[in-house]
C-alpha cells in the first residue's frame, strides 16, 4: 500500500508540473544560421550557372523570398518569443520546414501558401499580443501593428503571381522600420552602459525625438508609396532620405569612436549603419535614380538584415551563455564576413565589372559568416563575469 501511495503521489506531481520553458533563440537561431549559410549561396549558384535545384529557386524572386520568409522569419521569432514551451518551438519549426519544402518544390501552390500562413500565424499569435499589452509610449505601440503588417506581407509574397515591385518595396520599408526600432533599442543601452563604466558622459542615448521622427517618416513612406499617383514614389523617396540622414545623426551621437575595445558594439553599429545607408539609397532610387534600386535592396537585405541580425544573434547567445557579448572572436569574424559580403554585393551593383566571380565570392563570404556563427553556437562555454 505504501508503494501504491508513493506512486500515486508521484503521478500527481507529474500532472501538476508545468512543462519546461526554454529560450526560443537557442533553437531557432542555429536553424536560421544553417538555412542562411546554405540556401542563399545555393540560389546564387542557380541564378549564375543553373545548377540543379528545386523549382522554387530558379528566380530572383525566390532568392529574396527565402531570405525574408525563410531566414528573417526565424530570426524575428527567435528574438521576440523569449521563453516558451519546447512544444511551441517544435510546432513552429515543423510549420516553417513545411513552408520551406512546399515553396521550394511547388512555388505558388496552395500547400505553400497554407504552410506559410500556418507558420506566420503562430509567430503572430505568440508575439504580437506581448507588444500590444506591454507598450505604453506611442513609439512602442507601433511595434505590434508593424509586426502584423510584416507577417501579412510574408503570406502575400508566397503567392508568386501577386508579387510585384510595390509589395517588395513595402516589405523592405516595413523591415527597415522594424530593424531601426529593434536595433536602436539594443545598441543604445549597450553603448551607454559601456561608456558609463568608462566614466564617459553620454547625453544622447535612445534619442526619443530622432527615434520618433524616423518612425513617423517611415510610416508615412509606407502609406505613401503604394498610392496610385505619379508623385507618391518620389515623396516616399524623400521621406526615406530624411529617415536615413536622421539615422546617421543618431549613430554619430552615440560616440562609437570611444568603443574601440568593444568590437561587438562596433559590429552591431556597422549593421545599423548599413540600414541608414540602405534607406538613403532606396530613397534616391525611388526619387528617380532607378539604377540604384539593386544597390539599395542589397544594402537593406544583405547589409542591414544580414549584419545586424548576425550581431544580435551572437550578442543574445553570448549574453545568456557567458554574460560577455564581446567574448567570441569567431562571432566577430562571422559578422564581419557577412558585412564584407554586403560590401562586395554593393560594388557589383554600382560598378560595371564582370560580376559572376564577385557574386560568387560575396556568396562564399556570406556562407562562411553564418558558419562562423554556427561554430559559436556549438562552442562549450563557461559563465564569466558580467562585462556588458
Buried (B, 14 or more C-beta within 10 A) or exposed (E): EEEEEEEEEEEEEEEEEEEEEBBBBBBBBBBBBBBBBEBBBBBBBBBBEEEEBBEBBBBEBBBBBBBBBBBBBBBBBBBBBEEBBEEBBEBBBBBBBBBBBBBBEBBBBEBBBBBBBBBBEBBBEBBBEBBBEEBEEEBEBBBBEBBBBBBEBBBBBBBBEEBEEEBBBBBBBBBBBBBBBBBBBBBBEBBBBBBEEEEEEBEBBBBEEBBBBBBBBBBBBBBBBBEEEEEBBBBBBBBBBBBBBBBBBBBEBBBBEBBEEBBBBBBBBBBBBBBBBBBBBBBBBBBEBEEBBBBBBBBBBBBBBBBBBBBBBBBBBBBBBBBBBBBBEBBBBBBBBBBBBBBBBBBBBEEEEEBEEBBBBBBBBBBBBBBBBBBBBEBEBEEEEEEB
